[in-house]
Amino acid sequence: MTESTKYLLSEDRMPKAWYNLAADLPGPVPPPVHPGTGQPMGPEDLAPLFPMGVLEQEASTERWIDIPEPVRDVYRLWRPSPLVRARRLEAALDTPAKIFFKYEGVSPAGSHKPNSAVAQAFYNKQEGVKRLVTETGAGQWGSSLAFAGNLFGLTVEVYMVRISFNQKPYRRALMETYGATCIPSPSPNTAAGRAILETNPDSNGSLGIAISEAVELAASRDDTKYALGSVLNHVCLHQTVIGEEAMLQMEIADADPDIVIGCVGGGSNFAGLAFPYMREKMNGKAVRCIGVEPTSCPTLTKGPMAYDFGDTGKLTPLMKMHTLGSNFMPPGTHAGGLRYHGMAPMVSQAMEHGLMEARAYQQTECFAAAVQFAREEGIVPAPESSHAIKAVIDEALRCKAEGKAETILFNLSGHGHFDMQAYMDYFAGKMTDTPFDDAALQASLETLPKVAV
C-alpha cells in the first residue's frame, strides 16, 4: 500500500472559529496610538476606516471568535485546503526530515489572502458599506478583495504598487475580471500620491505609499471603508483557519511539526499557520516557528521595535511593531508582497517574547529554491512563498548533516502562475540581488515619531 501524499479534511471538519493569539501572549499587544496626541486609540476612533465588526476583533482578547456562517459558506469553495507531504523534495534532498506544506494556492485568487478578504467583505456588507478601497503589492490581496467584494455586492478600488503593476499585468487582469478597478500607485488621484510623484515621477511605489492613498480615499467618503490585507490583528486572526486545519491534518498524517515556517512581509500568512502552534509552544510544546523575509526589506532582522506609521503619507495611527521606518523605500524586487516597512504588531510581539525566530534571504537564492521545489513537487510557488521554501531546504539539509529526522511544516501561501515574468527574468540572468542600503535605513529610522507610551 502506497504512503499518502495528500491529507484532506471534509468540509464538515472545517474550523468554526478563528484563534486569537492576543488571548495567550505573555503581555498585551500595545494599542494603536493617535499620532497627534500620543493617546491610545479605541475602536470608535478607527470607525471612519473600518466596520465595527472588524474593529471589535481588532481589540479583542477573546481566545476564539466564531466564523460567521456566510463566511464559512464561501470558504467551502476551497477550504479545507490540502496538507501535502513533499516526498519527492525529501528524496531529492536525501534528508531524513519529513516535509509537509499547507497549500493555500487552491483558493480562487491563488493565495491565502481570501481567508481575510471574505471576512472583511462580509462585515462591511453587514454594516451597509457600499465601496471598499485598498492597496496591494504583488496583487494577491487586491485580487482576493476583488473576488470577495463581488460576492457581497461591493464596489472595490485597488491601488497597486507601481513596480508590481508593471511586472504583473495578469494580476491586474484578474482583479478586473472580478469587477474591481486597479490603479498604479503612486497615482495622481490622491494628495499622498501627488506628493510622491512631485518628488519622484518615476517612483516604483511601495505598500506604504499605496496604503496612504487608500486610507485617504476611505476617509473622504461616508459610503467607503478601507480593507487591509495584512499587519492588523484582525487580519492575522482570520488567517488562523490555516493553522487550525493543519493541526487536524497533521493528526491524520500521524506527524507533529518540530519546525513551522512561513514567509513574512506584513505577517498574515505566517501568523495564519504559526499562531496556533505558538499557543502550543506556550503550553510546553517544543516547536520552532521561523519567519522568513527578503534581505532587501529586513523588517524583523534589522528593524527596531518602535511606534511608527503604517504608511508613507503618515495618515494611519501609530502601531508598535518592528519597522524600517515609514520612509523606507525597498528596491523593486519580485516578491512584491514582502516589500513592506513594518511588521504585524502581534508578530512583532511574538518575536519580542521569543515565540519565533527570523531570517532573511536574497531573491536569487529564493528563486533557485522555488525552481527546485517546482521540479520536484510540480507547483510553481509565488515569489513570496519561495522565501519559506529556501528556509525549508536549509533546515532539511541541516537535518541531513546532523542525522535528525525532524518534521517541517510550512505554508505554501500561493502559486506563482501570475508571476512568470519573475521566473523568466531569473532564467534569463536578469534578476539581481541589490545590496542592502544601511545608510538609507538609518536615514529612515531617524524620522521615527517620538512617542512616549
Summary of the structure (lengths in Angstrom):
residues: 453
radius of gyration: 20.3
end to end distance: 61.3
largest distance: 66.7
contacts: 1728
relative contact order: 0.15
helix: 43%
strand: 17%
